[in-house]
Amino acid sequence: MSRGIRFTNREMRFIALFESITGATVRDCIIDDENNRIIYVVKEGEMGIAIGKRGKNVSLLEKMTGKRHEIIEFSDDPARFIKNALRPARLREIRITQRTDGKKIAVVSVNPKDKGIAIGKNGKNAERIRFLAKRYFDIHNVSIL
């Protein structure tokens, strides 16, 4: 798994269910009860089998659990990972820089038509990418412009 991430029994059950239905390898699972969703980070290259033909795996999981399921393809490259996490929004540029205090930040420039998709309703997509960027790459903030 990833850098000392520990899973609860509940997360382990969702991971087991996801992997048995999709055949994809889960690197991470975040249960977001506040937004009634489960976010899975799958191994690089396994996005297609995770979703299934015409989204059948996601539909089946959502019917079984009563929650929305969001799938993000992992990448060791932070810019690529951020791009994957913000799909289907079209991104113009991703800059990752280190501030003078040593903290890393990411500035994401989005196509103006897709800014709403990138930020999400009530900022939930922006919140998701900030959480994941911190968890995987120690990026302290992600700004979406």
C-alpha positions, 0 to 999 in steps of 0.5 A, spaced: 500 500 500 502 507 500 506 510 505 504 507 511 496 509 510 492 504 515 485 502 513 479 501 518 475 495 518 470 498 514 475 501 509 477 494 508 470 491 507 469 496 501 476 495 498 475 487 498 468 488 495 471 493 490 476 488 488 472 482 487 467 486 483 472 489 478 478 485 478 482 492 479 487 493 485 486 498 490 491 503 493 487 507 497 480 508 499 477 514 503 470 513 505 466 520 505 460 520 509 459 527 509 458 527 501 455 520 501 461 517 497 467 513 497 473 515 493 478 509 490 485 510 488 486 504 483 493 502 481 496 505 474 493 502 468 487 499 471 482 505 471 478 501 465 477 495 468 475 498 475 470 502 471 467 496 467 464 496 460 459 502 460 460 503 467 457 497 469 462 496 475 461 503 478 453 502 477 453 495 481 457 498 487 453 504 487 446 499 487 450 495 493 452 500 497 447 506 496 453 511 495 457 514 490 463 511 487 469 515 485 475 512 482 482 516 481 488 512 477 494 513 481 501 516 478 507 517 481 508 523 478 504 529 482 502 533 476 499 527 473 495 524 479 492 531 480 490 531 472 487 524 473 483 526 480 480 532 476 478 529 470 474 530 466 476 537 467 480 540 462 487 542 465 491 548 461 497 547 466 499 544 473 505 548 477 508 545 483 513 549 487 516 550 493 515 556 498 520 559 502 517 556 508 519 549 505 511 547 503 510 545 496 504 548 493 500 546 486 497 551 482 492 548 477 490 552 471 483 550 468 479 551 462 474 556 464 468 552 462 471 546 466 472 550 472 466 548 475 467 541 474 474 542 477 472 545 483 465 541 484 459 542 488 460 546 494 468 545 493 468 537 494 472 536 488 477 541 490 477 538 497 478 531 495 484 533 491 487 537 496 486 531 501 489 526 496 495 531 494 497 532 501 496 524 503 501 522 497 505 528 495 506 532 501 503 538 497 500 543 502 495 546 498 492 546 491 489 552 488 485 552 482 485 558 477 
